[in-house]
Amino acid sequence: MSRRHDGRVKFADRADAGRVLADALRRFEWTDPLVLGLARGGVPVAHEVALALGAELDVAVARKIGAPGRPEFGVGAVTADGEPIFDRRVLEYLGVSPADLASTVEEERQEARRRLDVYRAGRHALADRDVLVVDDGLATGVTARAALRAARQGSPRRLVLAVPVGATEAVQELSVEADLVVCPKERSDFRSVGRFYRRFDQTSDAEVLALLEQHRHH
């Protein structure tokens, strides 16, 4: 279970975080729920949520667009289709324009398409049902924003963002994109998702596929 260390919430791993998040989501009534795990790290969390809610599980893919020379620093995000989303304030601060990032955007879009193909994702219709976009945490929220906008195109009955832990500012900002944001542990001193996990290994394609297959046979 989740514990507190030095005043901070710590999850054992993504599965633990998923169970904590599922407990928060059980308080709501759901209509034909579909859980979309943000690939890759959001899928182990989403798997636990889908099991707890008796929901179908699928994968959403949104790729971070990194700053020039600093690929780990996200300035935007893109899905397999549609226009990229940028944090305009960060671009202005860095003195970078969207045109400067065109090649990076295309690379990430191609990777998003590859992952959708590998995971055979997007098999479930979203229309007229509650769709929950799940990730392992919410830092800047730029990839979640891209995933939510893509999911909105499927005309869900209700679009929900659910994360076990998130930065307060990002939670507030994404409340505009989603009909409901569920985040059991909001933190104003966020910094990074990994600091809230004792184990935060990178999730592999193989792990994602195994969880999807496990869910299909549950």
PyMOL commands that set and color helices and strands:
alter all, ss='L'
color gray80, all
select helices_A, chain A and resi 14-25+42-53+88-94+98-119+142-152+168-174+193-196+205-216
alter helices_A, ss='H'
color red, helices_A
select strands_A, chain A and resi 3-5+8-10+34-38+56-60+63-67+70-78+85-86+130-134+158-162+165-167+180-182+185-187
alter strands_A, ss='S'
color yellow, strands_A
deselect
rebuild
show_as cartoon
